[in-house]
Amino acid sequence: MKSIKLELMVGLFVLAGLLALAWLSIKLARMELVVGDHVPMYANFSSVSGLKTGAAVEIAGVEVGRVDAITLNTTDYEARVRMQIRPDIPIQEDAIALVRTKGMIGDRYIIISPGGSQTLLKADGLLLHTEPAINFEELISQFIHGSVK
């Protein structure tokens, strides 16, 4: 009887450890098992070179969402980025979406610079003002060849 009780306790302890490990792995990877209550927002960029699905969306250095999808708009050949933003974050209609790099060769992410308008974007809203990523290779090439102004 004591043997069965001991085996049951060890089994429960191992199961609790595996569940804790799984939770920690998900938290460290910044994944979500259950899609939270997020609001989709869109922005069109002339270039999103290096931006990946799952990249952070920040306002004033605070993460407020994630890049959900990146597609090509074939009518005007711009990159269309769908972002999932927390519903408690108000986004003005004149806000600016910028693609930036963390460090010199880091990951790309999106910064939303708030606007001054009183009108807020609703779900599936489009940020009209955007700024593409800075292409360091092109900039260095222009500097080397003397065409930087």
Secondary structure, 3 states (H helix, E strand, C coil): CHHHHHHHHHHHHHHHHHHHHHHHHHHHCCCCCCCCCCEEEEEEECCCCCCCCCCEEEECCEEEEEEEEEEEECCCCEEEEEEEECCCCCCECCCEEEEEECCCCCCEEEEEECCCCCCECCCCEEECEEECCCCHHHHHHHHHCCCCC
